[in-house]
Amino acid sequence: MIEIRDLSKKYGTKAVLKNINLRFNSGKVYGIVGENGAGKTTLFRCVADLENYEGKIISDFEPLKNHLGLLPTEPFFFPKITGKEYIQLLCNARKVKIADIESKNIFELPLHQYAATYSTGMKKKLALTAVLLQKNEKFIFDEPFNGVDIQSNIIISEIIHKLRKINKTIIISSHIFSTLSDTCDEIHLLSKGEITKTVQKENFSALEAEMKEVFIGSKIEQLELD
Amino acid sequence: MVNRTLRDIGILPIFAYPLLTAGFIAISFYLFKKIEYAEYFYLFIGCYFVFKLCEERRNDFLKSCFGNGFRKIRVTENLIVSIPFAVFLCFEFFFIAAVILLTLAVILAFVELRTTWNFTIPTPFSKKPFEFTVGFRKTFYLFPALYLLTLKAVSVNNFNLGVILLMFGFIIIMNYYTKPENEFYVWSYSLNVRQFLFEKIKTAILFSTLLNLPIMLILGISFDQNIFILLLFLAIGYASLIAMIVTKYSAYPHEINIFQGFSLAIGIISPPLLIVMIPYFFIQATKRLRHLLK
């Protein structure tokens, strides 16, 4: 469980998150959606304790950060470190011993090449593999499907299903609604730093329709394509 | 770019250049006064700086900016870097070494060293990334050169040169700790701040011992009568490395600032100061990392 109580975050005078109250239970997958700049990444950084904030974040695992697997939107890699060494580094950091990293390479990445030379999708898959091998209890995946090929998209979705099955807590952000509707149990709509809507699985299609209406409106007609 | 870097660390270029010149002259005098056959070491350092300019991506950038004229720029750059060394070599009557250095500088202006090879440079440090894994891959070629020069120091019965080479080995390793890593790589550790810093120090001591072991063995066996002096310099090397690590994290997530850099330099020059400096910067580092490591 992760519980967020009255979370607010400001950068200078600009309020980025306003009075957020959320609860993420074990064995559930939560989606956070919102336009660019809505505050999704800031919210994740607050949960991960990478940012100072007002309010409280409570978890059944303390300190939460030591049990949290964070997949950043754009993972950072050192210039001369191989994929295998990156996994080793992150596992060492959590004192997790992995006997045979190659056998866990489900995305078939070139683990002996420098990670910085990987494509965007490969980097994402490498970072995800490392976070999964850290044996975390909670997961935050910021745009896990971004830049990833179709086969890997399917694998990632299955991984998320599996994590839910083994009672982990998973929070995902994505701009691809279909991936969220496939994996999530609950979706929170974040707009201008506030949670404006929470939708359960049975109402996802209605949410999608509503989002289309709100975000698209008559914008396509402005292009005068026909 | 040099001016911009100097301004970034808070020194006005107008002050920096005279200071650098004075520092260069003072260190050069010190080296030639203290060690016999200093010309080998001096030549090595000169070549090292010239090699640093040969990096392929840097050359590509110059090529794209200046087109065909970039070779002239490269020759000029290499000469600017090597001439001070050559002048001092001539001043000390080592004309052949000066000619070798200048010739190499001109030749190397036509060489582009690739740093982004398709193959991965093997490293003995891959089980414990990242400082030594990355650092070794960037500087691996320097260590065989240091080992050979240590053998030369033994062959000319020059213990001081050997000790300087050992310290240079430590300086290369300290260089692995100059840049602050992305906060994600600190945050990921499930250690508290003290455990994190001790872990970094433990790894640095272990791996620096491994890299400097050939130099230590060659000097220890060949100059067994000076073993205590050797051990003293070894302790200074380790202390400097520890000082580097705690100073780096005392500035984290920023780069080491001018005060910290200056303190570190003073500490390395006057090692007894490290006894005060290390705990001071350790406490500062603890404060800096507290928000990332619970």
Interface residues (C-beta under 8 A of the other chain):
Chain A: A48 D49 L50 N52 P63 K65 N66 L70 P72 P75 F76 F78 P79 K80 I81 T82 K84 E85 Y86 Q88 L89 L90 N92 A93 R94 K95 H112 Q113 Y114 T117
Chain B: T116 N118 T120 I121 S126 K127 K128 P129 F130 T133 V134 R137 K138 E181 N182 E183 F184 Y185 W187 S188 Y189 S190 H291 L292 K294
